[in-house]
Structure formats: C-alpha cells, structure tokens
Amino acid sequence: MLKECIFCKIAKKKIPSDRIYENDNFFSIFDAAPQIKGHALVISKKHFENVLDLPNTLGSELLDCIKKTSLELIKRFKVDGFNVVNNNFSCAGQVVNHVHFHILPRKNNDGYNISVEKKE
C-alpha cells in the first residue's frame, strides 16, 4: 500500500490546518516553511501528482481558489501584488508530489527576487 502524502492528509483533515479558502476541489493554507510573509499554498483535494495530471474540468475551481486566496492575502497583509508559482517534477523544484500552487504576496521593493528570465 502506498504511503499517503502530506497534502492528502491535510485535505482529509487527518492533519489540522487553518484554511484560508476552500471550494469543492481545492483549498488554501499558509505554507509551513514560508519563503515570504503570507506565503500560501493552493492544493487539490484529490491526489494529482502535478499539473499535467489535473483534469481540465477543474480549471475554473482552481482559478477561483487562487483568486479568492490572493484577494484575502492582499487584504490581510496589505500587499501590492503577488506571484503564483507551480513547480512540476523534482528538477523544477517540486518537493511534494501532489499538485499545488504557491501564492507569494509581494510589496513594492520588498527585495524578494523571483525571475524566470534566462541568465546569460
């Protein structure tokens, strides 16, 4: 029998969490190891390993959870913007093999650098 992943345990409420937002197929919580103040995760309730496994039919609920969570973070932390990050496969930085999206609240000139530009 396969070992249940940490996000499945949180989704099934076997591990308690303070949810920021929740709909039928997704929920959001604060990251246990935040990279920046207010760092949150949007997680699927069902186990999908990465974004390629996520059914297209869940797209509107995913976007709903990302938007509602981001609006709550903007309000709660009085930030100027946010990044949405999704890592797929270990070579791209995915640590937990359960699809999830990072929401990183941002303030002007916060010094946090997230870049996807090619370095020369």
C-alpha positions as CSV (number, residue, x, y, z in Angstrom):
1,M,0.0,0.0,0.0
2,L,1.3,3.4,-0.9
3,K,2.0,5.9,1.8
4,E,-0.5,8.8,1.8
5,C,1.2,12.1,1.1
6,I,1.1,15.1,3.5
7,F,-1.3,17.1,1.3
8,C,-3.7,14.2,1.1
9,K,-3.6,14.0,4.9
10,I,-4.3,17.7,5.2
11,A,-7.1,17.5,2.6
12,K,-8.8,14.7,4.5
13,K,-8.3,16.7,7.8
14,K,-6.2,14.0,9.3
15,I,-3.7,16.8,9.9
16,P,-5.4,20.0,11.1
17,S,-4.9,23.2,9.1
18,D,-6.2,26.7,9.2
19,R,-7.8,27.1,5.7
20,I,-7.7,30.5,4.0
21,Y,-10.3,29.5,1.4
22,E,-12.0,26.3,0.2
23,N,-14.3,25.1,-2.6
24,D,-15.3,21.6,-3.7
25,N,-12.0,20.6,-5.2
26,F,-9.3,22.9,-3.8
27,F,-8.3,24.6,-0.5
28,S,-5.6,27.0,0.5
29,I,-3.4,27.2,3.6
30,F,-0.3,29.0,4.7
31,D,2.9,27.3,3.8
32,A,4.6,25.6,6.8
33,A,8.0,26.9,5.6
34,P,7.2,30.4,4.1
35,Q,9.6,32.0,1.7
36,I,8.0,35.4,2.4
37,K,5.4,36.7,4.8
38,G,1.9,35.4,3.9
39,H,3.2,32.6,1.6
40,A,0.2,30.4,0.9
41,L,-0.5,27.1,-1.0
42,V,-3.5,26.2,-3.1
43,I,-3.8,22.4,-3.0
44,S,-6.1,20.0,-4.8
45,K,-8.3,17.9,-2.5
46,K,-7.8,14.8,-4.7
47,H,-4.3,13.5,-5.3
48,F,-2.8,14.5,-8.6
49,E,1.0,14.4,-8.9
50,N,1.4,17.5,-10.9
51,V,-0.4,20.0,-13.2
52,L,-0.3,17.6,-16.1
53,D,-2.4,15.1,-14.2
54,L,-5.0,17.7,-13.2
55,P,-8.2,17.4,-15.3
56,N,-9.0,20.4,-17.4
57,T,-12.6,20.4,-16.0
58,L,-11.2,21.6,-12.6
59,G,-9.6,24.7,-14.1
60,S,-12.4,27.2,-13.1
61,E,-12.3,25.9,-9.5
62,L,-8.5,26.1,-9.4
63,L,-8.7,29.7,-10.6
64,D,-11.5,30.5,-8.1
65,C,-9.3,29.3,-5.3
66,I,-6.2,31.1,-6.5
67,K,-8.2,34.4,-6.9
68,K,-10.0,34.2,-3.6
69,T,-6.9,33.3,-1.7
70,S,-4.9,36.1,-3.4
71,L,-7.6,38.6,-2.6
72,E,-7.6,37.5,1.1
73,L,-3.8,37.8,1.2
74,I,-3.9,41.3,-0.4
75,K,-6.4,42.4,2.3
76,R,-4.8,40.7,5.2
77,F,-1.2,41.6,4.5
78,K,-1.8,44.9,2.7
79,V,0.4,43.9,-0.2
80,D,0.8,45.4,-3.7
81,G,0.8,42.2,-5.7
82,F,1.6,38.5,-5.8
83,N,3.3,35.7,-7.7
84,V,1.6,32.4,-8.5
85,V,4.2,29.6,-8.8
86,N,3.7,26.0,-9.8
87,N,6.7,23.6,-9.8
88,N,6.4,20.3,-11.7
89,F,8.8,17.4,-11.2
90,S,11.8,17.5,-8.9
91,C,14.1,19.1,-11.5
92,A,11.8,22.1,-11.4
93,G,11.7,22.3,-7.6
94,Q,8.6,20.2,-6.8
95,V,9.1,18.8,-3.3
96,V,5.7,17.3,-2.6
97,N,4.3,15.1,-5.4
98,H,0.8,16.5,-5.1
99,V,-0.3,19.3,-7.3
100,H,-0.1,22.7,-5.5
101,F,0.4,26.3,-6.3
102,H,2.4,28.8,-4.3
103,I,1.0,32.3,-3.8
104,L,3.7,34.8,-2.7
105,P,2.3,38.1,-1.5
106,R,4.5,41.0,-2.7
107,K,5.2,44.6,-1.7
108,N,6.9,47.2,-3.8
109,N,10.7,47.0,-3.3
110,D,10.4,44.0,-0.9
111,G,13.8,42.7,-2.2
112,Y,12.4,39.2,-2.9
113,N,13.5,38.2,-6.4
114,I,11.6,35.6,-8.5
115,S,12.7,35.6,-12.0
116,V,12.1,33.3,-15.0
117,E,14.4,35.2,-17.3
118,K,17.2,33.3,-18.9
119,K,20.5,34.1,-17.2
120,E,23.5,34.6,-19.6
